[in-house]
Amino acid sequence: MFDLNRAVQALSAGEYTCVLCKGEETVTSQARGVKPLVSWYASGRDFSGFCAADKVVGKATAFLYALLGVKAVYAAVISQGALEVLAESGIQAQYGQLVSHIINRKGDGICPFEEAVLHIQDAPSAYLAIRGKMDELNITL
């Protein structure tokens, strides 16, 4: 997939946390965590058919990619839950390292967003849980 390869190359260059590519178009972010994906989804823009490359993809991020309508995701690190969500959503997944869950930034527990969607099975409910956790953690778009 040409678009996925371009996204991975842009991610590998080191200045972005996530990259979306489709045809000649490239969308990038340097923001961490779920913030860029929530922002892109909230914009209402159509990202159907884009390919994504991301440094870390947990279950919450996977649900957001499903909502964005991407067709393929590369993750340097991906959680088992994320891999399952992507597969159930019909999104092709490639990754560097598979882990049982994504850890938080302190390195002493599970990522709060991964935890927020741990028992959720659908993307719209996951989005509400993610936005609720963002509010709780005072993360603004």
Secondary structure, 3 states (H helix, E strand, C coil): CHHHHHHHHHHHCCCCCEEEEECCEEEEECCCCCHHHHHHHHCCCCCCCCEEEEEEECHHHHHHHHHHCCCEEEEEEEEHHHHHHHHHCCCEEEEEEEECCCECCCCCCECHHHHHCCCCCCHHHHHHHHHHHHHHCCCCC
